[in-house]
């Protein structure tokens, strides 16, 4: 299908989500065949029309690319870092399709990330509306009390509103620390760390094990692999995306 609304076309090119694309159109940053467009109802033919966003011509490779990646600690999960720290840009630019990170993990965290050229799928995986759950292995110090584990599930007041985890499961106890599996569906920045800090715990290690239906499995730090066709179909089906888009 090559005829579609302009915001959807921009998302399909992997530039950003549909909602962010609407803002680009409304602010006059999109041109079709060298004409500025601001009408969100504008439709385009991505096989024929020349679409530019902020002056850059969009290229529609009709093959989408999907990779699973184990982000190690110390790497910033953006394409570039203004402070010159290690980021995902070098890896993404080396992969077929030049994928982009879907969502983020903070620099001190590690674990599963999805890299993809599928803008619509990226929006479904990260927008709060869709409530995609994520599972983390979290090591905290000192040992977590039962009362605080209960508070994590029932709600902790933060400066930007009440926050809670979907579930907290104790994995192991040591003299001065606890290892937990934490599941949450919210996407506020550094939420696990902030909840733990509010309750008086230091997060010693935070590793994402699962992102929606995707699992880290046997990937090693800084290792990646392309998703199989079956995995992609199952993911798009789980997200209620039309595979024919």
KAPEFEN-V154790 format. One record per run of one state. SS is the DSSP state (helix for helix, strand for strand, loop for the rest). FROM is the first residue (numbers start at 1). TO is the last residue. If there is no record, write none. Layout:
[[SS FROM TO] [SS FROM TO]]
This chain:
[[loop 1 2] [strand 3 5] [helix 6 12] [loop 13 17] [helix 18 26] [loop 27 29] [strand 30 32] [loop 33 34] [strand 35 36] [loop 37 42] [strand 43 45] [loop 46 50] [strand 51 53] [loop 54 55] [strand 56 57] [loop 58 65] [strand 66 71] [loop 72 75] [strand 76 76] [loop 77 86] [strand 87 87] [loop 88 88] [helix 89 94] [loop 95 99] [strand 100 102] [loop 103 109] [strand 110 116] [loop 117 118] [helix 119 126] [loop 127 127] [helix 128 130] [loop 131 133] [strand 134 141] [loop 142 145] [helix 146 154] [loop 155 155] [strand 156 158] [loop 159 160] [strand 161 163] [loop 164 166] [strand 167 173] [loop 174 177] [strand 178 184] [loop 185 190] [helix 191 198] [loop 199 201] [strand 202 211] [loop 212 213] [strand 214 215] [loop 216 223] [strand 224 226] [loop 227 228] [helix 229 238] [loop 239 245]]
